[in-house]
Amino acid sequence: MKTNKIGFIGGGNMATSLISGLIASGHSPQQIWVSDTDQNKLSSLKTNLKVNTTTTNDALISSVDVVVLAIKPQAIAQVIKESLSTFNQSNALIVSIAAGINQTNLSKWLGEKAAIVRCMPNTPALVKTGASGLHANVNVSEEQRDLAENIMRSVGILVWVEKENEMDAVTAVSGSGPAYFFLLMEAMEKAAVDLGLSKHTAQLLIEQTALGAAKIALESNESPGELRARVTSPGGTTEQAIKTFNEGNFSALVKQAIQAAHDRSISLSKELGAD
């Protein structure tokens, strides 16, 4: 596929991570544009990553093959309205990484002919270990799908979902998911300190254990349940811990929490699309 010009409206942490990933994977900085109202962000990006910068969204949109909307969800509608004529004149693919903004609303603001990929990345993308869910509308070509994949694969793995409403589940599982693991790690750290370990020792053991468990799960063909069973010896310490989790309805609580995140994702889409 030819080298494409990619523009980012918004130069925050996620955009910076994606730009860094693209450059690391061989994309020329001279083929990347960034617009932002914060001149300090633009100066930093231009100095450190050698990309093109502008404070004018219209200049960016008219120069690129794909526009990544990397701004706060609350600002999406206004940004599109201010540059609608430029969007209409452009054949650029629109990739939105704004949480809670669905394609119905994006199409309402951009027009029914716009090629749109909605993407839900998560914060580990900042350290190139992200997990992103993507959905394309009917106007997206195969070449544009490849382009969206190349952008998001630069910071981790990705999956395409067939139905857009599955993006609410993606949001609940991987979008919000890092916080669930941090919550467990936080609770484990408190318990470890209560048992006499120093905070530093507890943190180190827990962080490396989390990394190791994730690595085993990624590299194994076995399910998480099978992996858990393999390290749970009858009558051993792990079995007692798992038994305690189960007695507290751990699985049911996790299901309830993810359902709550899923439902909130739906309600956020309605709130943010009311404009």
Residue pairs with C-beta under 8 A, 6 or more apart in sequence:
1 143
1 146
1 147
1 150
3 27
3 28
3 31
4 31
4 64
4 65
4 66
4 147
5 31
5 32
5 33
5 63
5 64
5 65
5 66
6 22
6 27
6 31
6 32
6 33
6 64
6 65
6 66
6 68
6 147
6 151
7 32
7 33
7 34
7 35
7 60
7 61
7 63
7 64
7 66
7 67
7 68
7 92
8 15
8 18
8 19
8 32
8 33
8 34
8 35
8 67
8 68
8 70
9 35
9 36
9 57
9 60
9 61
9 67
9 68
9 69
9 70
9 71
9 79
10 34
10 35
10 36
10 68
10 69
10 70
10 71
11 34
11 35
11 36
11 38
11 41
11 42
11 45
11 53
11 70
12 36
12 41
12 70
12 71
13 126
14 70
14 97
14 121
14 125
14 126
15 34
15 68
15 70
16 45
16 49
17 125
17 126
17 128
17 130
17 155
18 68
18 70
18 125
18 151
18 152
18 154
18 155
19 32
19 34
19 45
19 49
19 51
20 49
21 125
21 128
21 154
21 155
22 32
22 150
22 151
22 154
23 29
23 32
23 49
24 154
25 150
25 153
25 154
27 150
27 154
29 49
29 50
29 51
30 50
30 51
30 52
32 49
32 51
32 52
33 51
33 52
33 53
33 54
33 60
33 63
33 64
34 42
34 45
34 51
34 52
34 53
34 54
34 60
35 53
35 54
35 55
35 56
35 57
35 59
35 60
36 42
36 53
36 55
37 55
39 55
42 53
42 54
42 55
43 53
45 51
45 53
46 52
46 53
52 63
54 60
57 79
57 82
57 83
57 86
58 83
58 86
60 67
61 67
61 83
61 86
61 87
61 90
61 92
62 86
62 89
62 90
64 92
65 91
65 92
65 93
65 147
66 92
66 93
66 94
66 95
66 144
66 147
66 148
66 151
67 87
67 90
67 92
67 93
67 94
67 95
68 95
68 96
68 97
68 151
69 76
69 79
69 94
69 95
69 96
69 97
69 98
70 97
70 98
71 79
71 98
72 98
73 98
73 99
73 100
73 101
73 268
73 272
74 272
76 96
76 98
76 101
76 106
76 109
76 272
77 105
77 109
77 272
77 275
78 275
80 87
80 106
80 109
80 110
81 109
84 109
84 110
87 94
87 110
87 111
87 114
88 111
91 115
92 115
93 115
93 116
93 117
93 140
93 144
93 147
93 148
94 106
94 110
94 114
94 115
94 116
94 117
95 116
95 117
95 119
95 148
95 151
96 106
96 116
96 117
96 118
96 119
97 119
97 120
97 121
99 120
99 171
99 175
99 265
99 268
100 171
100 265
100 268
100 269
100 271
100 272
101 118
101 269
101 272
101 273
102 118
102 164
102 167
102 269
102 273
103 116
103 118
103 135
103 137
103 164
104 273
105 269
105 272
105 273
105 275
106 114
106 116
106 118
107 114
107 116
107 137
108 273
110 116
113 139
114 137
114 139
115 136
115 137
115 139
115 140
115 141
115 144
116 136
116 137
116 139
116 140
117 134
117 135
117 136
117 137
117 140
117 144
117 145
117 148
118 134
118 135
118 136
118 164
118 167
119 132
119 133
119 134
119 148
119 152
120 132
120 133
120 134
120 167
120 170
120 171
120 174
120 175
121 130
121 131
121 132
121 152
121 155
121 156
121 175
122 130
122 131
122 132
122 174
122 175
122 176
122 177
122 178
123 130
123 178
124 130
124 131
124 156
124 178
125 132
125 155
125 156
126 155
128 154
128 155
128 156
129 155
129 156
130 152
130 155
130 156
130 157
131 156
131 157
131 158
131 159
131 174
131 177
132 152
132 155
132 156
132 157
132 158
132 159
132 174
133 158
133 159
133 160
133 161
133 166
133 167
133 170
133 171
133 174
133 175
134 148
134 149
134 152
134 158
134 159
134 160
134 161
135 160
135 161
135 162
135 163
135 164
135 166
135 167
136 144
136 145
136 148
136 160
140 148
145 160
149 158
152 158
159 170
161 167
161 170
167 265
168 262
168 265
168 266
168 269
169 262
171 261
171 262
171 265
172 258
172 259
172 261
172 262
172 265
173 258
175 265
176 261
180 254
180 257
181 210
185 206
185 207
185 210
188 202
188 206
189 199
189 202
189 203
189 206
192 201
192 202
192 205
192 206
193 199
193 202
197 205
216 227
217 224
217 227
220 227
222 230
228 242
231 238
232 238
232 239
232 242
233 239
